[in-house]
Amino acid sequence: MTKQYVIPIFVPHLGCPNDCVFCNQTKISGQKTNVTKEDVEKTIKYYLEHIKEPDRNIEVAFFGGSFTGIEEDVQNELLGAAYKFIEEGKVDSIRISTRPDYINKEILKRLKKYKVKTIELGVQSANDYILQKSARGHTFEDVKKASKLIRRYRFRLGHQMMVGLPDSTKIDEINTAKALIKLKPKMVRIYPVLVVKGTKLEKDYEEGKYKPLTVVQAVEVCKELVRMFDNRKIDVIRVGLQNTDEINSPEFDNSEVVAGPFHPAFRQLVESSMWYDAIVEKIKRLNVKVREVLVEVNAQDLNNVIGHKKENVIKLKETYDVDLIVKQNNDIKQGKSKIEVVKTYSDFKEE
C-alpha cells in the first residue's frame, strides 16, 4: 500500500490583503519570517532524508497566507524550488492554500505548469454577514466561482471552514457544510475558532463582545459536520488546529491561545463522541436491558471507541449502567463495528 506523505511549508500571511478578526498566521504556524526558495529546498531535502518507504507518494504543501496573492515572481520562485524535486522524481505533487477571491484562469494555468495538484480554499462560512463580521474581505459567491473554476481545471478541490465565528450559530455552520457539499470538494478541514493573541478577536473577547465555544459545544457541532461530509464521501483531513508550542492550552505560559475550545486531541474527542452515539443507538435498538456489551472494531478505531481517557467507557457506565468491552477485529472495516450483548439484566439477576 502506498504511503502518503506531506512536506509542510508555511508562508504566514504572505498574500493576505487584510487581517481576519481571528487570524495571526505567525502565531498559528509558528513561522516568524518569510520563506525563500532556499528555505523550500532545505525543508524538502530534510524530509526526504527521513522518508524511507520505497512505495510512497509525497506532496509539498504550502500552508498559511494566501499563496496566489503573493507577488508572482515570489510564487514562481517558491513553486520552482518545489517543482525541481518533481522533475527529479523525488516528489509527486504540490498543494497550496489560498483565498477564493485570488483565483482566476490565468492563475490556474500558471499553477498547472508547476504540477500543483490540490488547491484548498479558505471558505470559513457560507453566510456573507458572518464573513463580513470576520473581516474576510470576500463573499460566498467568490467561493462558488473559485470552486467551480478549480474543478473545471481539474485540480483537487479542498475547503476549510470554521465553527464559532462571531455571530455564527450551529445552524449557520450546518448550512455552510451543506453549501460546501454542493460544490463537491474532495477534502475538507474544520477549525473551531480559538482566540489568539494579537488578533481583533482577542480585543473583542476581553471587552465581552465575543464569547468562544466551549470544548463540549465545539465537539457537538463538529461531529454533526463530520457526519455530513462522511455521508457524501468527502474526506475530512483535519478537525481542530494542530497542537504546537504556540497553539496550546491557555493554561501554559508559552501558549498564544487566550481562550476557546482548544484540546490537544480534539479530533479524537469528536470521533469518540460519534462512536458513543452509534453504540448507544445500537443498544437502544436491541430492546433489552443491557448490562454488558462487546463491541468489535478495526484496530484503527479502537482508541476512539474507548474514548479519550476512557471517556466512553465511563460515560456508558454512569449514564446507562452498561459495561463496555472493546475488542480488536481487523476483519471488520475501519468505521464499522460488530456489537454483541454479553449480559442482560435478566442474566445478572439469575447470577
C-alpha positions as CSV (number, residue, x, y, z in Angstrom):
1,M,0.0,0.0,0.0
2,T,1.4,3.4,-1.0
3,K,2.3,5.6,2.0
4,Q,1.2,9.2,1.8
5,Y,3.5,12.0,3.0
6,V,3.0,15.7,3.2
7,I,6.0,18.1,3.4
8,P,4.6,21.3,5.1
9,I,6.0,24.7,4.2
10,F,4.4,27.6,6.0
11,V,4.1,31.0,4.3
12,P,2.5,33.1,7.1
13,H,0.4,36.0,6.0
14,L,2.0,36.2,2.6
15,G,-0.5,37.4,0.0
16,C,-3.3,38.3,2.6
17,P,-4.8,41.7,1.8
18,N,-6.3,42.1,5.3
19,D,-6.4,40.8,8.8
20,C,-9.3,38.5,9.6
21,V,-10.5,39.0,13.2
22,F,-9.4,35.5,14.3
23,C,-6.1,35.4,12.4
24,N,-2.5,35.8,13.4
25,Q,-0.7,33.5,11.0
26,T,2.7,34.0,12.6
27,K,1.3,32.6,15.9
28,I,-0.7,29.8,14.3
29,S,2.0,28.5,12.1
30,G,5.0,29.2,14.4
31,Q,6.7,30.7,11.4
32,K,8.0,34.2,12.1
33,T,9.9,35.0,8.9
34,N,9.0,35.0,5.2
35,V,10.0,31.9,3.3
36,T,12.6,31.9,0.5
37,K,13.3,29.3,-2.2
38,E,16.4,28.2,-0.3
39,D,14.1,27.5,2.7
40,V,11.8,25.4,0.5
41,E,14.7,23.4,-0.9
42,K,16.2,22.9,2.6
43,T,12.9,21.8,4.0
44,I,12.1,19.3,1.2
45,K,15.6,17.8,1.4
46,Y,15.3,17.4,5.2
47,Y,12.0,15.5,4.9
48,L,13.2,13.4,2.0
49,E,16.2,12.2,4.1
50,H,13.8,10.8,6.7
51,I,11.3,9.1,4.3
52,K,12.5,5.6,3.8
53,E,9.5,3.7,2.3
54,P,10.1,2.9,-1.4
55,D,6.3,2.8,-2.2
56,R,5.3,6.4,-1.3
57,N,3.5,9.5,-2.6
58,I,5.0,12.8,-1.5
59,E,3.2,16.1,-1.7
60,V,4.8,19.5,-0.9
61,A,2.1,21.7,0.8
62,F,2.3,25.5,1.1
63,F,0.2,26.3,4.1
64,G,-0.9,29.7,5.6
65,G,-1.3,33.0,4.0
66,S,-2.9,33.3,0.5
67,F,-0.5,31.7,-1.8
68,T,-1.9,33.0,-5.1
69,G,-1.9,36.6,-3.7
70,I,1.8,36.6,-3.3
71,E,3.8,38.6,-5.8
72,E,4.0,36.5,-9.0
73,D,7.8,36.4,-9.0
74,V,7.9,35.1,-5.5
75,Q,5.2,32.5,-6.3
76,N,7.3,31.3,-9.2
77,E,10.4,31.1,-7.1
78,L,8.7,29.0,-4.4
79,L,6.9,26.8,-6.8
80,G,10.0,26.4,-8.9
81,A,12.0,25.3,-5.9
82,A,9.5,22.5,-5.2
83,Y,8.9,21.6,-8.9
84,K,12.6,20.8,-9.2
85,F,12.1,17.8,-7.0
86,I,9.1,16.7,-9.1
87,E,11.3,16.8,-12.2
88,E,13.9,14.7,-10.3
89,G,11.2,12.1,-9.4
90,K,11.6,12.7,-5.7
91,V,8.2,14.5,-5.1
92,D,4.9,13.7,-6.7
93,S,2.8,16.9,-6.4
94,I,2.3,20.3,-4.8
95,R,-0.6,21.6,-2.7
96,I,-1.4,25.3,-2.0
97,S,-3.9,27.2,0.3
98,T,-5.4,30.5,-0.8
99,R,-8.4,32.8,-0.7
100,P,-11.4,32.3,-3.0
101,D,-11.1,35.8,-4.4
102,Y,-7.5,35.1,-5.5
103,I,-8.4,32.5,-8.1
104,N,-8.8,33.1,-11.9
105,K,-8.0,31.3,-15.2
106,E,-4.5,32.9,-15.5
107,I,-3.5,31.9,-12.0
108,L,-4.7,28.3,-12.5
109,K,-2.9,28.0,-15.8
110,R,0.3,29.1,-14.1
111,L,-0.2,26.6,-11.2
112,K,-0.7,23.8,-13.8
113,K,2.8,24.4,-15.1
114,Y,4.3,23.6,-11.7
115,K,2.3,20.4,-11.3
116,V,0.1,21.8,-8.5
117,K,-2.5,19.1,-7.8
118,T,-4.6,20.4,-4.9
119,I,-5.9,23.8,-4.1
120,E,-7.5,24.5,-0.7
121,L,-9.8,27.5,-0.3
122,G,-10.3,29.3,3.0
123,V,-14.0,29.5,3.0
124,Q,-14.8,29.7,6.7
125,S,-18.6,30.4,6.3
126,A,-21.3,30.4,3.6
127,N,-23.0,33.3,5.3
128,D,-22.0,36.7,3.9
129,Y,-22.9,38.5,7.1
130,I,-20.6,36.3,9.1
131,L,-17.8,36.7,6.6
132,Q,-18.2,40.4,6.9
133,K,-18.2,40.3,10.7
134,S,-14.9,38.3,10.5
135,A,-13.3,40.8,8.1
136,R,-12.8,38.1,5.4
137,G,-13.0,40.6,2.5
138,H,-14.8,38.2,0.2
139,T,-18.3,36.8,-0.3
140,F,-19.6,33.2,-0.6
141,E,-20.2,34.0,-4.3
142,D,-16.4,34.2,-4.6
143,V,-16.2,30.8,-3.1
144,K,-18.7,29.3,-5.6
145,K,-16.9,30.8,-8.6
146,A,-13.4,29.8,-7.5
147,S,-14.5,26.2,-6.6
148,K,-16.2,25.7,-10.0
149,L,-13.2,27.1,-11.8
150,I,-10.7,24.9,-9.8
151,R,-12.7,21.8,-10.6
152,R,-13.0,22.8,-14.2
153,Y,-9.2,23.0,-14.5
154,R,-9.1,19.5,-12.9
155,F,-7.4,20.4,-9.6
156,R,-8.3,18.6,-6.4
157,L,-10.5,21.0,-4.5
158,G,-10.3,21.4,-0.8
159,H,-12.3,23.6,1.6
160,Q,-11.6,25.0,5.0
161,M,-14.4,26.0,7.3
162,M,-14.7,27.3,10.8
163,V,-17.1,26.9,13.7
164,G,-17.7,29.5,16.4
165,L,-17.1,32.7,14.3
166,P,-18.6,35.9,15.6
167,D,-22.4,35.8,15.4
168,S,-22.3,32.3,13.9
169,T,-24.7,29.6,15.2
170,K,-24.8,25.8,14.8
171,I,-27.5,26.3,12.1
172,D,-25.1,28.6,10.2
173,E,-22.4,26.0,10.3
174,I,-24.6,23.2,9.2
175,N,-25.8,25.4,6.3
176,T,-22.1,26.1,5.4
177,A,-21.4,22.4,5.3
178,K,-24.5,21.9,3.1
179,A,-23.3,24.7,0.8
180,L,-19.8,23.2,0.5
181,I,-21.1,19.7,-0.2
182,K,-22.9,21.2,-3.3
183,L,-19.5,22.5,-4.5
184,K,-18.1,18.9,-4.4
185,P,-14.7,19.3,-2.7
186,K,-12.6,16.2,-2.4
187,M,-11.5,17.2,1.2
188,V,-12.4,19.5,4.0
189,R,-10.8,20.9,7.2
190,I,-12.9,22.0,10.1
191,Y,-11.4,24.5,12.6
192,P,-13.1,25.6,15.8
193,V,-12.3,29.3,16.4
194,L,-9.6,30.0,19.0
195,V,-9.0,33.4,20.5
196,V,-5.3,34.0,19.6
197,K,-3.1,36.8,21.0
198,G,-2.6,39.8,18.7
199,T,-5.9,39.5,16.9
200,K,-9.1,41.7,16.8
201,L,-10.9,38.7,18.3
202,E,-8.7,38.9,21.4
203,K,-9.8,42.6,21.9
204,D,-13.5,41.7,21.4
205,Y,-13.2,38.8,23.9
206,E,-11.6,41.0,26.5
207,E,-14.3,43.6,26.0
208,G,-17.0,40.9,26.4
209,K,-18.1,41.3,22.7
210,Y,-17.2,37.8,21.7
211,K,-17.9,34.5,23.6
212,P,-16.0,31.5,22.3
213,L,-17.4,28.0,22.2
214,T,-16.6,25.5,24.9
215,V,-14.9,22.3,24.0
216,V,-18.1,20.4,24.5
217,Q,-20.1,22.8,22.3
218,A,-17.4,22.6,19.6
219,V,-17.4,18.8,19.7
220,E,-21.2,18.7,19.3
221,V,-21.1,20.9,16.3
222,C,-18.1,19.3,14.6
223,K,-19.4,15.8,14.9
224,E,-22.5,16.8,13.0
225,L,-20.4,18.3,10.3
226,V,-18.1,15.3,10.1
227,R,-21.1,13.0,9.7
228,M,-22.4,15.2,6.9
229,F,-19.1,15.1,5.0
230,D,-18.6,11.4,5.7
231,N,-22.0,10.6,4.3
232,R,-21.0,12.3,1.0
233,K,-17.6,10.6,0.9
234,I,-15.8,13.9,1.4
235,D,-12.5,13.3,3.2
236,V,-12.3,15.3,6.5
237,I,-8.5,15.7,6.7
238,R,-8.3,17.8,9.8
239,V,-10.6,18.7,12.7
240,G,-9.0,21.3,15.0
241,L,-5.8,23.2,14.8
242,Q,-2.6,21.2,15.2
243,N,-1.1,21.3,18.7
244,T,2.2,23.3,18.7
245,D,4.4,25.1,21.2
246,E,2.4,28.3,20.5
247,I,-1.1,26.8,19.9
248,N,-1.6,25.1,23.2
249,S,-3.9,25.2,26.2
250,P,-4.3,28.8,27.6
251,E,-3.0,27.5,30.9
252,F,0.5,27.1,29.6
253,D,2.7,30.2,29.8
254,N,4.1,29.9,26.2
255,S,0.6,29.5,24.7
256,E,-0.6,32.1,22.3
257,V,-4.2,30.9,22.8
258,V,-6.2,33.2,25.1
259,A,-9.5,31.3,25.1
260,G,-11.6,28.9,23.0
261,P,-12.2,25.2,22.5
262,F,-8.6,24.1,22.4
263,H,-7.8,20.4,23.1
264,P,-4.6,18.6,22.1
265,A,-6.7,15.6,21.0
266,F,-9.7,17.5,19.6
267,R,-10.4,15.2,16.7
268,Q,-10.3,12.2,18.9
269,L,-13.0,13.9,21.1
270,V,-15.1,14.4,18.0
271,E,-14.7,10.8,16.7
272,S,-15.1,9.3,20.2
273,S,-18.4,11.2,20.6
274,M,-19.6,9.9,17.3
275,W,-18.8,6.3,18.3
276,Y,-20.6,6.8,21.6
277,D,-23.7,8.0,19.8
278,A,-23.5,5.0,17.5
279,I,-23.1,2.5,20.3
280,V,-26.0,4.0,22.3
281,E,-28.2,3.9,19.2
282,K,-27.4,0.2,18.6
283,I,-28.0,-0.7,22.3
284,K,-31.4,1.0,22.2
285,R,-32.4,-0.9,19.1
286,L,-31.8,-4.2,20.9
287,N,-34.9,-3.7,23.0
288,V,-33.4,-5.4,26.1
289,K,-32.0,-4.0,29.3
290,V,-28.3,-4.4,28.6
291,R,-25.8,-4.9,31.3
292,E,-22.6,-5.7,29.4
293,V,-21.9,-5.2,25.7
294,L,-19.0,-6.3,23.5
295,V,-18.0,-4.0,20.6
296,E,-15.6,-5.4,18.0
297,V,-13.9,-2.8,15.7
298,N,-10.8,-2.4,13.5
299,A,-7.6,-1.6,15.3
300,Q,-7.7,1.9,13.7
301,D,-10.9,2.6,15.7
302,L,-10.0,1.0,19.0
303,N,-8.9,4.2,20.9
304,N,-11.8,6.3,19.6
305,V,-14.4,3.7,20.7
306,I,-12.9,3.6,24.2
307,G,-12.7,7.4,24.2
308,H,-10.1,9.9,25.3
309,K,-9.1,8.8,28.8
310,K,-11.7,6.0,28.6
311,E,-14.5,8.6,28.4
312,N,-16.9,6.4,26.5
313,V,-16.4,3.5,28.9
314,I,-17.0,5.8,31.9
315,K,-20.0,7.6,30.3
316,L,-21.8,4.4,29.3
317,K,-21.4,3.1,32.9
318,E,-22.6,6.3,34.5
319,T,-25.5,7.1,32.1
320,Y,-26.8,3.6,31.3
321,D,-25.1,1.3,33.8
322,V,-23.6,-0.6,30.9
323,D,-20.2,-2.2,30.9
324,L,-18.4,-1.6,27.6
325,I,-15.9,-4.2,26.4
326,V,-13.9,-3.3,23.2
327,K,-12.2,-5.9,21.2
328,Q,-9.9,-5.6,18.1
329,N,-11.1,-7.4,15.0
330,N,-9.2,-6.5,11.8
331,D,-11.7,-8.4,9.7
332,I,-14.1,-5.5,10.3
333,K,-13.6,-2.5,8.1
334,Q,-12.5,0.8,9.6
335,G,-15.5,2.8,10.7
336,K,-17.7,-0.3,11.0
337,S,-18.5,-2.3,14.2
338,K,-20.0,-5.6,15.4
339,I,-22.0,-5.3,18.7
340,E,-23.0,-8.2,20.9
341,V,-24.8,-8.2,24.2
342,V,-22.8,-10.3,26.6
343,K,-25.1,-9.9,29.6
344,T,-28.6,-8.5,30.1
345,Y,-30.1,-7.6,33.5
346,S,-32.0,-10.9,33.4
347,D,-28.7,-12.7,33.2
348,F,-27.4,-10.6,36.1
349,K,-30.4,-11.4,38.3
350,E,-30.1,-15.1,37.6
351,E,-26.4,-15.0,38.8
